[in-house]
Amino acid sequence: MNPSAREALEMLETAEVVHDEQAVAEAAARMADEITADLADRDPLVLCVMNGGLVPTALLMPGMRFPWKLDYLHATRYREATTGTELVWQRTPEQSLRGRHVLVIDDILDEGHTLAAILQYCEAQGPASLRTAVLTRKRHQRGVRPPLDYVGLEVPDRYVFGCGMDYKGYWRNLPAIYAIPERKEGT
């Protein structure tokens, strides 16, 4: 086994479950209901923020039972690290945002720099409206705090992974949300 994969396995063994699979499913169902109530008659364009937004988008999709289109964008600060650096744009949406009702879905609001840059980009495209959904919001006041319309769960101010969020590129696929043990944060 690759040393990085071995480290990821060891991290999972020592990680703390912050929100179990049932809590995540309930939060996603609630969010989907709120989104449906707001956007069902607006033919929205849903933008999944890759890679982290993939799982939250997939969790929301079954509950969003109305016509909408899907596209994605890819802007990242982490690139498999546990701390963010400068923002790198890897892909902008193919579909036009002009005059559309747009919903941006991401995995987490941490310090907000990535989401703020994404929203600035989207606003410049002239959407009819712009909403945001994040599966998790970290409990702290650092960074910028862009507006959030739909929030699934609050997480502690620790490094978390699962449900789209990764630990050094691993564990996005986990159905629950985990936190790195406090003694190992920053590894």
C-alpha positions in Angstrom: 0.0 0.0 0.0 1.2 3.5 -0.8 2.5 5.4 2.3 0.0 8.2 1.7 -2.9 5.7 1.7 -1.6 4.1 4.8 -1.4 7.5 6.5 -5.0 8.1 5.5 -6.1 4.8 7.0 -4.3 5.6 10.2 -5.9 9.0 10.3 -9.4 7.5 9.9 -8.7 5.1 12.7 -8.0 7.9 15.1 -10.5 10.5 13.8 -13.5 11.6 15.8 -17.0 11.3 14.2 -18.4 14.8 14.2 -21.7 14.0 12.3 -22.7 10.5 11.6 -24.3 9.3 8.3 -27.9 9.8 9.6 -27.2 13.4 10.6 -25.7 14.1 7.2 -28.7 12.5 5.4 -31.2 14.5 7.5 -29.3 17.8 6.9 -29.2 17.1 3.2 -32.9 16.3 3.1 -33.7 19.5 5.0 -31.5 21.6 2.7 -33.2 20.0 -0.4 -36.6 20.9 1.0 -35.5 24.5 1.6 -34.0 24.8 -1.9 -37.1 23.3 -3.5 -39.3 25.8 -1.6 -37.2 28.7 -3.0 -36.2 27.6 -6.5 -38.8 25.1 -7.8 -40.4 27.6 -10.1 -37.2 29.3 -11.3 -35.5 26.8 -13.6 -32.1 27.3 -11.8 -28.6 26.5 -12.8 -26.9 24.5 -10.1 -23.1 24.9 -10.0 -21.2 22.2 -8.2 -17.8 23.4 -6.8 -15.4 20.6 -7.6 -14.1 18.5 -6.0 -15.5 19.0 -2.6 -19.0 19.9 -3.7 -19.5 16.7 -5.6 -20.8 14.7 -2.6 -23.0 17.4 -1.2 -24.5 18.0 -4.7 -25.1 14.3 -5.0 -26.8 14.2 -1.6 -29.1 17.1 -2.5 -30.1 16.0 -6.0 -32.7 13.3 -5.1 -34.6 15.8 -2.9 -34.6 18.6 -5.6 -37.6 17.2 -7.5 -38.1 20.1 -10.0 -36.5 21.1 -13.3 -33.0 22.4 -13.0 -29.7 22.2 -14.9 -26.3 21.2 -13.6 -22.9 22.5 -14.4 -19.7 22.7 -12.4 -16.7 24.9 -11.7 -13.4 24.1 -10.1 -11.6 26.6 -8.0 -9.3 25.4 -5.2 -7.0 26.7 -2.5 -6.1 23.3 -0.9 -4.9 20.9 -3.6 -4.7 17.9 -1.3 -3.0 19.9 1.5 -4.5 20.6 5.0 -4.0 24.3 4.7 -5.1 26.7 1.9 -2.9 28.8 -0.3 -3.6 31.0 -3.3 -6.8 30.4 -5.3 -6.3 28.4 -8.5 -9.1 28.4 -11.1 -9.2 25.1 -13.0 -12.6 25.4 -14.8 -15.4 27.9 -15.1 -18.9 26.9 -16.0 -19.7 26.1 -19.6 -23.3 27.4 -19.3 -24.0 31.1 -19.3 -25.1 32.5 -15.9 -26.5 35.7 -17.4 -30.2 36.1 -16.4 -30.2 32.7 -14.7 -31.1 31.8 -11.1 -27.9 30.3 -9.9 -27.3 28.0 -6.9 -23.6 27.3 -5.9 -23.1 24.1 -3.9 -19.9 23.4 -2.0 -18.8 21.2 0.8 -17.6 23.6 3.5 -17.4 27.3 4.5 -14.1 27.5 6.4 -12.4 30.9 6.0 -14.6 31.8 3.0 -11.9 32.9 0.5 -12.7 30.3 -2.2 -16.5 30.8 -2.0 -16.1 34.6 -1.9 -14.0 34.5 -5.2 -16.6 32.1 -6.7 -19.4 34.4 -5.9 -17.5 37.4 -7.2 -17.0 35.5 -10.5 -20.7 34.5 -10.6 -22.0 38.0 -9.9 -19.8 39.4 -12.7 -21.7 37.1 -15.1 -25.0 38.8 -14.5 -27.2 36.1 -12.9 -30.9 36.9 -12.1 -30.2 35.7 -8.6 -27.3 33.9 -6.8 -27.7 31.6 -3.9 -25.2 29.4 -1.9 -25.5 26.1 -0.2 -22.8 24.4 1.9 -23.0 21.1 3.6 -20.9 22.3 6.5 -19.9 25.6 8.1 -17.0 25.8 10.5 -17.5 27.5 13.8 -15.2 30.5 13.8 -15.1 34.1 12.6 -11.8 34.1 10.7 -11.5 35.1 7.1 -14.4 36.4 5.0 -18.0 35.3 5.6 -19.8 35.3 2.2 -23.6 35.0 2.5 -25.0 31.5 2.8 -28.6 30.6 2.0 -28.5 27.0 2.9 -26.3 25.4 5.6 -26.5 21.7 6.5 -24.4 21.3 9.6 -22.0 23.2 11.9 -18.6 21.6 12.5 -15.9 22.5 15.0 -12.9 24.6 14.2 -10.8 21.6 13.4 -9.7 19.9 10.2 -12.7 17.8 9.0 -13.1 15.3 6.2 -15.7 13.0 4.7 -18.9 13.9 2.6 -16.8 15.6 -0.1 -14.1 17.0 2.2 -10.8 15.3 1.9 -7.8 14.4 4.1 -4.8 14.9 1.7 -6.9 13.7 -1.2 -8.5 10.8 0.5 -11.8 10.1 2.2 -14.2 12.4 0.3 -16.3 9.3 -0.1 -17.1 8.7 3.6 -20.8 9.1 4.4 -20.1 10.7 7.8 -18.0 13.8 8.8 -14.8 13.2 10.8 -12.3 15.5 12.6 -8.6 15.0 12.9 -7.6 14.4 16.5 -6.5 17.7 18.1 -3.0 16.4 18.7 -2.6 15.6 15.0 -4.0 18.8 13.4 -1.7 20.4 10.9 -0.1 17.1 9.9 
